[in-house]
Amino acid sequence: MMEWLDHLHAHWPALRNEAGTKRARYPQIMLLSSSDRDEATIHDVHVRVGAEGELKGARALRIAGREPIAVEEAWIAGADVVEGGRQLVPERVIHRGQHGRSHILSRPSGAVSPRRSRMGPSTVRHIEYTRVVTETNDIRPALVGWLRSQIPDATEIRVSEPRKPGAGESSDTQLCVIEIERAASLECIDAVLRCAPRAEGPFPEYDLGLQAHVMRSVGQTGMVPVPEVLWLEEDAGVLGVPFLVMRVVPGDAPLDRPAYQAEGFYHDASREMREHMWAGTIEAVARLHALDWRELGGGIVPGSRAGEDPARVSLDYWTAYLRDFVKEDPDESLEVFDEARDYLVREYPASRRLSLCWGDAKLGNVLYAPETRDVAAIIDWEMAIIGDPEADLASLHLSDLRAQDLAGGARSGTPTADELVALYEKASGGPVENFGYHLVFATFWRGAVQLAVMRQLRRRGVPIEEAMFHDNFPMNQLRKLLGLSGP
């Protein structure tokens, strides 16, 4: 899902009082960080407890620049890690100490990675909280039973315990190994299990069937690398939600948090390697846009369905999203968003090229091969739509501006807007005519999604300062693009 929004809706399920739920109170939480200049703060914590009340893990809502940026997963550490002030520590650790105290150790986005240095003096803050969290059930028996129905010739099927990918991935995506024994063979599949959200998310619906269709259709062309879809189950009766199973693609995706412009393999790469990554990404996107959208849409992708106008489906969707899903009332005034919507309707380009669009286009949704940093796969197709291909280009640029904003600047080799347009024109063989319009459009819809998620969190009782609803990156970017004052 999109940047920090992916973290928020996927990691922060609605809290419900259910049978078997354990209530625990840990009156003192200590956040330790390896720098006194900790720009991100912890605002709320959910704990998971076992049958005997023991601490099993935690998730913490992290705030930076007055915006909710992530819900961070923690795991259990031994007392030696917590009490040994200069030991090597993971990025996020939680430990149940003596006297009922728990400690969350967390490295701020600007601090040096503990993989490269030892932890120095720590700052400490205290948070009071009480939370109710239900333990996650083991889904393996149900998954194995379902797989038997999909692989009738298997004599035995085993699934390893699902685990989350590295930091920055959503909790509805898990990795596991599927072992399939047949009469004379054993097949081991490194698999990705992607489930629909189990709680309210940032969209009215979540269509895994659409994602599977797009990946299969695009993959069959051989023109754009995408994950291989192995199985799709749209019946929620198996695991509680629809899900699909894909084959793992070896590669790394630039992280949203911490921003890839500030830390990680993109930050550490040479200028030439970063230029190579951008060029490869733009070439893959241009190849996608060159495919026959009528054939690939199949009446499934929005814009290819009966009765839809493919030239307007994207604008119609996002204006309706603001009116019907984000606003408390259709007549509610939302300052910058209303101005942007009016601009987008008024300045709608008369002449538009149509293609299958990726939708959530950003570097964080690209897997790059570990050694060469070639594009290994384009991932996250939940927002695929028929539309103007320039929308993907603008989305890529806006997402990178966000990473630059969080990092305080861009690394060399990162293209400017003009350079990005030139790369695309070279790769596609055609002109980019309405990039400014689509940059407003990308900022509008990403900002609307951010606002929807923030309102959902506030309805669930998560404390979010009122100023954050008016002073944040997409809204400030819209003001800049439209020449509006504020916040």
C-alpha positions in Angstrom: 0.0 0.0 0.0 1.0 3.6 -0.2 4.0 4.9 1.8 3.2 5.4 5.5 -0.5 4.9 4.8 0.2 1.3 4.1 1.6 1.0 7.6 -1.3 2.8 9.3 -4.3 1.0 7.9 -2.7 -2.4 7.9 -0.9 -2.4 11.3 -3.5 -0.6 13.4 -6.6 -2.9 13.5 -9.8 -1.8 15.1 -9.9 -2.7 18.8 -12.7 -4.9 19.8 -13.7 -6.7 23.0 -13.9 -10.3 21.9 -13.9 -13.6 23.8 -10.4 -14.6 24.8 -9.0 -11.1 24.6 -6.5 -10.3 27.3 -6.4 -6.9 29.0 -3.0 -5.8 30.3 -1.8 -2.5 31.8 1.8 -1.5 31.6 1.9 1.8 33.4 5.4 2.9 32.3 6.8 2.7 28.7 10.2 4.0 28.1 11.3 5.0 24.6 15.1 4.9 24.2 16.8 6.3 21.2 20.5 6.6 20.3 20.3 10.4 19.7 19.1 13.4 21.6 17.8 14.8 18.3 14.8 12.4 18.0 12.5 14.0 15.5 9.9 11.2 15.7 7.8 10.6 18.8 5.7 7.7 20.0 2.0 8.7 20.6 0.3 5.4 21.3 1.2 1.8 21.9 -0.8 -1.5 21.5 0.6 -4.5 23.3 -0.1 -8.2 22.6 -0.2 -10.5 25.6 -0.3 -14.3 26.0 -2.7 -16.5 27.9 -0.8 -15.8 31.2 -0.6 -12.1 30.7 3.0 -12.2 29.4 4.1 -9.6 26.9 4.3 -11.1 23.4 5.0 -8.0 21.4 3.9 -4.4 20.6 3.1 -1.9 18.0 3.7 1.8 18.4 2.3 4.8 16.5 5.1 7.1 15.4 4.6 10.8 14.7 7.1 13.0 12.8 6.6 16.5 11.6 3.1 16.5 13.1 2.0 13.6 10.8 1.4 10.0 11.7 4.1 8.2 9.6 4.1 4.6 10.7 3.0 1.9 13.1 6.1 0.1 14.0 6.3 -3.5 15.0 8.5 -4.6 17.9 9.8 -7.9 19.2 11.1 -9.4 22.4 14.7 -8.8 23.5 16.6 -10.3 26.4 17.5 -8.2 29.5 21.1 -8.0 28.4 20.1 -6.0 25.3 18.0 -3.6 27.3 20.4 -3.1 30.2 23.7 -3.2 28.1 23.9 0.4 27.1 26.5 0.0 24.3 25.5 -3.3 22.8 24.5 -3.8 19.2 20.7 -3.7 19.1 18.1 -4.2 16.4 16.2 -1.1 15.1 13.2 -1.8 17.2 13.1 -4.0 20.3 10.7 -4.5 23.2 11.5 -6.2 26.5 9.4 -7.0 29.6 11.7 -5.9 32.4 11.4 -6.2 36.2 8.6 -4.6 38.2 6.2 -4.8 35.2 8.1 -2.2 33.2 8.5 -2.6 29.4 11.0 -0.9 27.3 10.8 0.1 23.6 14.1 0.8 22.0 13.8 2.6 18.7 16.3 4.3 16.4 15.1 7.6 15.1 15.1 8.1 11.3 18.1 10.4 11.4 20.3 8.2 13.6 23.1 6.0 12.5 22.1 2.4 11.9 23.0 0.1 14.8 24.2 -2.3 12.2 27.0 0.2 11.5 27.7 1.6 15.0 27.2 0.8 18.7 24.4 2.4 20.6 25.4 5.5 22.4 23.7 7.4 25.3 19.9 7.2 25.2 17.1 9.6 25.7 14.1 8.4 27.7 10.4 9.3 27.5 7.5 7.9 29.4 4.0 7.1 27.9 0.9 6.0 29.9 -1.4 3.6 28.1 -3.9 0.8 28.3 -4.8 -1.3 25.3 -6.7 -4.4 24.4 -5.3 -6.6 21.7 -6.4 -10.1 20.4 -3.7 -12.6 19.7 -3.4 -13.5 16.0 -4.5 -17.1 15.3 -2.2 -19.5 13.4 -3.6 -19.6 9.9 -1.4 -22.5 8.8 -4.0 -25.4 9.3 -6.6 -23.6 7.3 -4.1 -22.6 4.6 -2.7 -26.2 4.3 -6.2 -27.6 4.1 -7.1 -25.1 1.3 -3.8 -25.9 -0.6 -4.7 -29.6 -0.6 -7.8 -28.7 -2.6 -5.7 -26.7 -5.0 -3.0 -29.4 -5.4 -4.9 -32.7 -5.5 -1.8 -34.7 -6.6 0.2 -33.7 -3.4 0.8 -36.4 -0.9 1.8 -34.0 1.8 1.8 -30.2 2.2 3.7 -28.2 4.8 3.7 -24.4 5.4 6.3 -22.7 7.6 5.2 -20.1 10.1 4.3 -17.0 8.2 6.5 -14.0 9.0 6.4 -10.3 8.1 8.8 -9.0 5.5 11.4 -6.4 6.6 10.4 -3.0 8.0 8.3 -0.9 5.8 6.0 -3.7 4.5 2.4 -4.0 5.4 1.1 -6.5 8.0 -1.3 -8.0 5.4 1.7 -9.3 3.5 3.6 -12.3 5.0 6.3 -14.6 3.8 6.3 -18.4 4.2 7.8 -21.6 2.6 5.4 -24.0 1.1 6.6 -27.6 0.8 4.7 -29.8 -1.6 5.5 -33.5 -1.6 4.4 -35.6 -4.6 4.9 -39.3 -5.3 8.5 -38.8 -6.6 9.3 -35.2 -5.9 9.5 -32.4 -3.3 8.8 -28.8 -4.3 9.7 -25.9 -2.0 8.2 -22.6 -2.9 9.2 -19.3 -1.3 5.8 -17.6 -1.2 4.2 -14.3 -0.4 0.8 -14.5 1.2 -1.2 -11.3 0.7 -4.5 -10.9 2.5 -7.1 -8.2 2.2 -7.2 -5.9 5.2 -9.1 -7.3 8.2 -10.0 -3.8 9.5 -11.3 -0.6 8.0 -8.8 0.6 5.4 -8.2 3.8 3.4 -10.4 2.5 0.5 -14.1 1.5 0.2 -13.1 -1.8 -1.2 -10.0 -3.9 -1.7 -10.0 -6.1 -4.8 -7.4 -8.9 -4.8 -9.0 -10.3 -7.9 -8.1 -7.1 -9.7 -4.5 -7.4 -8.6 -4.2 -11.0 -9.6 -5.7 -10.3 -13.0 -3.3 -7.4 -13.7 -0.2 -9.3 -12.6 -1.2 -12.4 -14.6 -2.1 -10.4 -17.7 1.0 -8.2 -17.6 3.2 -11.1 -16.7 2.1 -13.1 -19.7 3.3 -10.4 -22.1 6.8 -10.7 -20.8 7.3 -7.0 -21.2 7.2 -5.9 -17.5 8.5 -8.0 -14.6 5.8 -8.7 -12.0 5.4 -11.4 -9.3 4.0 -14.7 -10.4 0.5 -15.3 -8.9 0.2 -18.9 -7.8 -3.3 -19.0 -6.3 -6.2 -16.6 -5.6 -9.0 -17.2 -3.1 -11.8 -14.6 -3.1 -13.9 -16.5 -0.6 -13.3 -15.0 2.9 -14.4 -18.3 4.5 -10.9 -19.8 4.4 -8.7 -17.3 6.3 -11.4 -14.7 7.2 -10.5 -12.5 4.3 -9.7 -13.0 0.6 -6.1 -13.7 -0.2 -3.6 -14.5 -2.9 -0.3 -16.4 -2.9 2.6 -15.3 -5.1 6.1 -16.5 -5.7 8.8 -14.5 -3.9 10.9 -12.3 -6.2 14.4 -11.8 -4.9 15.1 -8.1 -4.6 14.9 -5.0 -2.4 12.4 -2.2 -2.3 13.4 1.3 -1.2 11.8 2.0 2.2 9.3 4.7 2.9 10.4 4.9 6.6 13.1 5.8 7.1 12.9 7.6 3.7 15.1 6.0 1.1 16.7 9.4 0.4 18.0 9.4 4.0 19.0 5.8 4.6 19.2 2.4 3.0 20.6 0.9 -0.2 19.3 3.8 -2.4 21.0 6.3 -0.1 24.2 4.3 0.0 24.4 3.6 -3.8 26.7 5.5 -6.1 25.3 8.3 -8.3 25.6 6.0 -11.3 23.6 3.2 -9.6 20.8 5.6 -8.6 20.6 6.8 -12.2 20.5 3.2 -13.3 17.6 2.5 -10.9 15.6 5.4 -12.1 16.2 4.7 -15.8 15.2 1.0 -15.4 12.1 2.0 -13.5 11.0 4.5 -16.2 11.8 2.1 -19.0 9.6 -0.6 -17.3 6.8 1.9 -16.8 7.0 3.0 -20.4 6.8 -0.6 -21.6 3.7 -1.1 -19.4 2.0 2.0 -20.9 2.8 0.6 -24.4 0.7 -2.5 -23.8 -2.8 -2.9 -25.3 -5.0 -1.7 -22.4 -8.2 -3.0 -24.0 -6.8 -6.5 -24.1 -5.3 -6.3 -20.6 -8.2 -4.6 -18.9 -10.5 -7.5 -19.6 -13.6 -5.8 -18.2 -12.0 -6.1 -14.7 -9.6 -3.1 -14.5 -11.5 0.2 -13.8 -11.9 2.0 -17.1 -12.4 -1.2 -19.1 -15.7 -2.1 -17.6 -19.0 -1.8 -19.5 -20.5 1.6 -19.4 -17.3 3.3 -18.1 -15.6 6.2 -19.8 -11.9 5.2 -19.7 -10.9 8.9 -20.3 -12.6 10.0 -17.1 -12.8 7.0 -14.7 -9.8 8.1 -12.7 -10.9 11.6 -12.1 -14.5 10.5 -11.4 -13.3 7.9 -8.9 -11.1 10.3 -6.9 -13.6 13.2 -6.8 -16.3 10.7 -5.6 -13.8 9.3 -3.1 -13.3 12.8 -1.6 -17.1 13.5 -1.5 -18.4 10.1 -0.3 -15.6 8.5 1.6 -13.3 11.2 3.1 -15.9 13.9 4.0 -18.1 13.5 7.0 -20.9 15.0 4.9 -20.9 15.6 1.1 -21.4 19.3 1.7 -18.4 19.6 4.1 -15.8 22.2 3.1 -12.3 20.9 3.0 -10.3 24.0 2.0 -7.3 22.9 -0.1 -9.0 19.7 -1.4 -12.0 21.5 -2.7 -9.8 24.0 -4.5 -7.7 21.1 -6.0 -10.8 19.2 -7.1 -12.3 22.3 -8.8 -8.9 22.9 -10.6 -8.8 19.3 -11.8 -12.3 19.3 -13.2 -11.9 22.8 -14.7 -8.4 22.1 -16.3 -9.1 18.6 -17.4 -7.0 18.0 -20.5 -9.0 17.8 -23.7 -6.6 15.3 -25.4 -5.4 12.4 -23.4 -3.6 9.2 -24.2 -4.9 6.1 -22.5 -3.1 3.1 -21.1 -3.1 0.6 -18.3 -1.7 2.6 -15.4 0.2 1.1 -12.4 -1.7 3.5 -10.0 0.4 3.6 -6.9 3.6 4.4 -8.8 6.6 4.9 -6.5 10.1 3.6 -6.0 9.0 1.8 -2.9 6.8 -0.4 -5.1 9.7 -1.7 -7.1 11.9 -4.6 -6.3 15.5 -4.1 -7.4 17.9 -7.1 -8.0 20.4 -7.3 -5.1 23.6 -6.9 -7.1 22.8 -5.2 -10.4 19.8 -3.1 -9.1 18.0 -3.9 -12.3 14.2 -3.8 -12.0 13.3 -7.3 -10.7 9.5 -6.7 -10.3 6.8 -4.0 -10.2 4.6 -4.7 -7.2 1.4 -3.5 -5.5 -1.2 -3.3 -8.2 -4.3 -2.6 -6.1 -4.7 0.8 -7.7 -4.3 -0.3 -11.3 -6.6 1.7 -13.6 -7.1 2.7 -17.2 -6.0 6.3 -17.5 -3.4 8.8 -18.7 0.1 7.3 -18.4 1.4 10.7 -17.3 -0.4 10.0 -14.0 2.1 7.3 -13.2 5.0 9.6 -14.0 3.6 12.3 -11.7 3.0 9.8 -8.9 6.6 8.7 -9.1 7.9 12.2 -8.8 5.5 13.2 -6.0 6.5 10.1 -3.9 10.1 11.0 -4.4 9.5 14.6 -3.3 8.0 13.2 -0.2 11.1 11.1 0.4 13.3 14.2 -0.2 11.2 16.2 2.2 11.6 13.6 5.0 15.4 13.4 4.3 16.0 17.1 3.9 17.2 16.8 0.2 17.8 14.5 -2.7 20.8 12.2 -3.3 22.8 12.8 -6.5 21.4 10.8 -9.4 17.8 11.5 -8.4 16.1 13.1 -11.4 14.4 16.5 -11.2 10.9 16.8 -12.7 12.4 17.9 -16.0 14.9 15.1 -16.1 12.2 12.6 -15.2 10.0 13.8 -18.0 13.0 13.6 -20.4 13.7 10.0 -19.3 10.1 9.0 -20.0 9.9 10.8 -23.3 13.0 8.9 -24.4 11.7 5.6 -23.2 8.2 6.0 -24.5 9.0 7.8 -27.8 6.2 10.3 -27.2 5.8 13.8 -25.6 4.7 14.5 -22.0 2.2 17.3 -22.3 0.3 17.7 -19.0 2.8 16.8 -16.3 1.9 19.8 -14.1 -1.8 18.9 -14.2 -1.0 15.3 -13.2 1.3 16.4 -10.4 -1.7 18.3 -8.9 -3.8 15.2 -9.4 -1.3 12.9 -7.7 -1.0 15.2 -4.8 -4.8 15.5 -4.5 -5.5 11.8 -4.3 -2.5 10.9 -2.1 -3.5 13.7 0.2 -7.2 12.6 0.3 -6.1 9.1 1.2 -3.9 10.5 4.0 -6.8 12.5 5.3 -9.1 9.5 5.2 -6.7 7.4 7.2 -6.1 10.1 9.8 -9.8 10.5 10.3 -10.2 6.8 10.7 -7.5 6.7 13.3 -9.0 9.5 15.3 -12.4 7.7 15.3 -10.6 4.8 16.8 -9.3 6.9 19.6 -5.8 7.5 18.4 -4.7 11.0 19.5 -3.9 13.2 16.5 -3.3 16.9 16.9 -5.8 19.0 15.0 -2.9 20.9 13.3 -1.8 17.8 11.6 -5.1 17.8 9.5 -4.1 21.2 8.0 -0.3 21.3 8.0 1.1 18.2 6.3 3.1 17.4 3.2 0.4 16.8 0.5 -1.7 19.8 1.7 1.3 22.1 1.7 2.3 20.8 -1.7 -1.1 21.5 -3.1 -1.0 25.0 -1.7 2.4 25.5 -3.5 1.1 24.0 -6.8 -2.1 26.0 -6.8 -0.7 29.2 -5.4 -2.8 29.1 -2.2 -2.0 30.6 1.2 -1.9 28.6 4.4 -1.9 26.6 6.4 
